[in-house]
Amino acid sequence: LKLHQAGRLTEAATLYEKLHRAQPKNAQLLHVFGTLRLQTGRPHDAVALLDQSVKLDPANAWAYSNRGVALKQLRRLDEALACFENANRINSESAMVVSNIGAVAELRGQYREALNRYKQAREMMPDSSSILARVLHVSQHQCEWDGIDQLFKETIRLVREGKFEGVNPFSLITVPG
């Protein structure tokens, strides 16, 4: 796990493979190995490993969530949504799970549902720049301008506090036509 956390993913994968051969029914190992496969662009492998993990430990919300992310990448949206809903039933406190439910709705073109989920996630995690970016994006897509000025003020606040990571805040600005 230390190699994985240090970003030494190739070395971590080699170690996980060895451990997996020795402990094929270790749910936690299957989870972290599946997560690593997801992080290294191998969502098919991730799904296979995470399938095994959730079968062995059906109470692991994070394994369901990561399986959902892999399935979402594969555009298997019904299965992804089922995973996120399972994760949400197990741990209803996770803003990222709620945000991922919104992401599936957005990919399906269900923008009202997506926006509602993103707003729910934002209430749970108000300083998340990635969730704020999704709220802004879908609000603008839906031409929902009420409160947009406050969202941009929040964006500026997060940028000033150094909390706006992974998203270019200026790419979020669109002008109504």
C-alpha positions in Angstrom: 0.0 0.0 0.0 2.9 2.4 0.7 4.2 2.0 -2.9 0.7 2.7 -4.2 0.2 5.8 -2.0 3.7 7.0 -3.0 2.6 6.9 -6.7 5.0 4.0 -7.5 2.2 2.3 -9.4 4.3 -0.2 -11.4 6.0 -1.5 -8.3 2.7 -1.6 -6.4 1.1 -3.6 -9.2 3.9 -6.2 -9.2 3.5 -6.6 -5.4 -0.3 -6.7 -5.6 0.0 -9.4 -8.3 2.2 -11.5 -6.0 0.0 -11.0 -3.0 -3.1 -11.8 -5.1 -1.7 -15.1 -6.1 -1.0 -15.9 -2.5 -4.3 -14.5 -1.1 -6.9 -14.7 -3.9 -9.8 -14.2 -1.5 -8.5 -11.1 0.3 -11.3 -8.6 -0.3 -9.2 -5.6 0.8 -6.3 -6.6 -1.5 -8.8 -7.1 -4.4 -10.1 -3.6 -3.7 -6.8 -1.8 -3.7 -5.5 -3.8 -6.7 -8.7 -3.0 -8.6 -8.3 0.6 -7.7 -4.8 0.6 -8.9 -5.9 -0.9 -12.2 -8.5 1.9 -12.5 -5.9 4.5 -11.8 -3.6 3.0 -14.5 -6.2 3.1 -17.2 -7.3 -0.5 -17.1 -11.0 -0.3 -16.2 -11.8 -3.8 -17.5 -9.3 -5.3 -15.1 -10.5 -3.0 -12.4 -14.1 -4.2 -12.8 -13.0 -7.9 -12.6 -11.0 -7.3 -9.4 -13.6 -5.1 -7.8 -16.4 -7.6 -8.7 -14.5 -10.2 -6.6 -14.0 -7.7 -3.8 -17.6 -6.7 -3.4 -18.7 -10.4 -3.5 -16.3 -11.1 -0.6 -17.1 -7.9 1.3 -20.5 -6.5 0.3 -20.3 -3.9 3.0 -17.4 -2.1 1.4 -18.9 1.1 0.0 -15.6 2.3 -1.5 -15.2 -1.0 -3.5 -18.7 -0.4 -4.9 -17.9 3.2 -5.6 -14.6 2.4 -7.4 -16.3 -0.3 -9.4 -18.9 2.3 -10.4 -16.2 4.6 -11.6 -14.6 1.9 -13.7 -18.0 0.9 -15.2 -18.8 4.6 -15.9 -15.5 4.8 -17.8 -16.6 1.8 -19.8 -20.0 3.6 -20.4 -21.8 0.7 -18.7 -24.0 3.3 -17.0 -26.8 1.1 -15.6 -24.3 -1.0 -13.8 -22.3 2.0 -12.7 -25.4 3.6 -11.2 -26.3 0.4 -9.3 -22.8 0.4 -7.8 -23.1 4.1 -6.8 -26.5 3.5 -5.3 -25.2 0.5 -3.3 -22.3 2.6 -2.1 -24.7 5.3 -1.1 -26.9 2.9 0.8 -23.8 1.7 2.8 -22.4 5.1 3.3 -24.9 8.0 2.8 -22.3 10.5 4.0 -20.1 10.4 0.9 -20.4 13.5 -1.3 -18.2 11.9 -4.0 -20.7 8.9 -4.3 -23.6 11.4 -4.6 -21.6 13.4 -7.2 -20.9 10.2 -9.2 -24.7 9.4 -9.2 -25.0 12.9 -10.7 -22.3 12.2 -13.3 -24.2 9.1 -14.5 -27.4 11.3 -14.8 -25.4 13.9 -16.7 -24.0 11.3 -19.1 -27.5 10.1 -19.8 -28.6 13.7 -20.6 -30.7 13.9 -17.4 -29.4 17.3 -16.5 -32.0 18.3 -13.9 -31.3 15.1 -11.9 -27.6 15.6 -12.4 -27.8 19.2 -11.1 -29.9 18.1 -8.1 -27.3 15.4 -7.2 -24.4 17.8 -7.6 -26.1 20.4 -5.4 -26.7 17.7 -2.8 -23.1 16.6 -3.0 -22.0 20.3 -2.7 -24.0 20.7 0.5 -22.1 17.7 1.9 -18.7 19.0 0.8 -18.9 22.7 0.1 -15.2 23.2 -0.5 -14.9 20.6 -3.2 -13.7 22.3 -6.4 -14.6 19.3 -8.6 -18.2 19.3 -7.3 -18.5 23.1 -7.7 -17.2 22.7 -11.3 -20.0 20.2 -12.0 -22.7 22.5 -10.5 -21.4 25.4 -12.6 -21.2 23.3 -15.8 -24.6 21.8 -15.6 -26.2 25.1 -14.4 -24.8 26.8 -17.4 -25.8 23.9 -19.7 -29.4 24.3 -18.4 -29.2 28.1 -18.7 -30.0 28.2 -15.0 -28.7 31.6 -14.1 -30.3 32.2 -10.7 -27.5 32.1 -8.2 -24.7 31.7 -10.8 -23.0 34.9 -9.5 -22.7 33.3 -6.0 -21.2 30.2 -7.6 -18.6 32.2 -9.3 -17.9 34.1 -6.1 -17.4 30.7 -4.4 -15.0 29.7 -7.2 -13.0 32.9 -6.7 -12.9 32.2 -2.9 -11.6 28.6 -3.5 -9.0 29.8 -5.9 -7.8 32.5 -3.5 -7.6 29.9 -0.7 -5.7 27.5 -2.9 -8.5 24.9 -2.8 -9.4 24.8 -6.5 -7.4 21.9 -7.8 -7.6 19.8 -10.9 -9.9 22.2 -12.8 -9.1 25.4 -14.6 -11.6 27.8 -13.0 -11.6 30.1 -16.0 -12.8 27.2 -18.2 -16.0 27.2 -16.2 -17.1 30.6 -17.5 -19.6 30.8 -20.3 -21.6 33.7 -21.4 -25.3 33.3 -22.1 -26.1 33.8 -25.8 
